[in-house]
Amino acid sequence: METKKLDGNHDPTDNQTAAAEHGSSSPSQTYLDLTSCQLHDLDSVDIPTSLTELDLTANRLSTLDPRIAHLSNLKKLSLRQNLFNDAGVEPLSSWTAISNLEELVLRDNQLKKIPDVSIFKRLLVFDVSFNEIPSLQGLSKVSNTLKELYVSKNEVTKIEEIDHFHELQILELGSNRLRVMENLQNLTILQELWLGRNRIRAVDLCGLKCIKKISLQSNRLTSMIGFQDCVALEELYLSHNGISKMEGLSTLVNLRVLDLAANKLTEINDIKKLTQLEDLWLNDNNISTLDGIAEAVAGSREKLTTLYLERNPCASTTNYIGTLRKIFPNIEQIDSEMFAG
């Protein structure tokens, strides 16, 4: 029996009472949500041994309650947004009773290294984003069953110790200090790669061909070469770089979303054959004229529903919106202006 989720806006003085009420329902309870209770410990909370999911997001915890070690049915554990440091999560490495854990969230704490989670042989989701981790060393001990790995907003400088993740589908390494795309070749079924807000200068997908979503926003790219073999790609985000030419796109026939905002483009190229394109973001570039745009986007004239061109010189031309609406008959949005279907 699931408990009702706590309202995170209640008076802090009621935290202990609310937490106690949460832990006092059915002995067969499987889900306990203590989100936003601001608890410093779980002393006032009953923790049923039947739990399969325990959510402790947004509290003030710095040590693990030893009762968690006996939750043999536990599948999901979230310690997000607490005060855990490396020593605080260390007990996890020896808690054999919860070794069937499938999802472990340590996001937004005070970790300075990848914790030892080798005991969890069935782990599917592992999240250590928003910490102070400088290196991916330690990932080699994480189970090869992993499907989703999140290490964004840390201090990581190198992609390493991921070779064994043959089942990985989502890799999030945004907001780090990466300069090179490397060691991705074994991630053969990867679906999503998020590398925004790094220092990457060149695209190297190491032969990946099944990937569907890629983000390299806010990096140091000057060229788009490197995506041409990613024929399954559906969404490509490259805004806030230094790209001056659209190229290497004509083979991406499944592309639905293309974001090239805030670059150095002067014209639209290489997307004539993209018949699935629905969203095209080209705002904040140097595109001077709308002449030729109908031919440049010929393959998706009927499909395109969203187009951003604001803050280009062409956006100042007479009847700018009207011209675009004639070219794209099913357009629903141009810049911030919406149109009825």
Salt bridges, closest charged atoms under 4 A:
ASP65 OD2 - ARG67 NH2 2.88
ASP127 OD2 - ARG107 NH1 3.29
GLU132 OE1 - LYS112 NZ 2.44
GLU155 OE1 - ARG177 NH2 2.73
GLU182 OE2 - LYS158 NZ 3.35
GLU192 OE2 - LYS213 NZ 3.84
GLU234 OE1 - ARG256 NH2 3.64
GLU235 OE2 - LYS213 NZ 3.89
GLU235 OE2 - ARG256 NH2 3.03
ASP284 OD1 - ARG311 NE 2.61
GLU295 OE2 - LYS272 NZ 3.25
GLU310 OE2 - ARG311 NH2 3.76
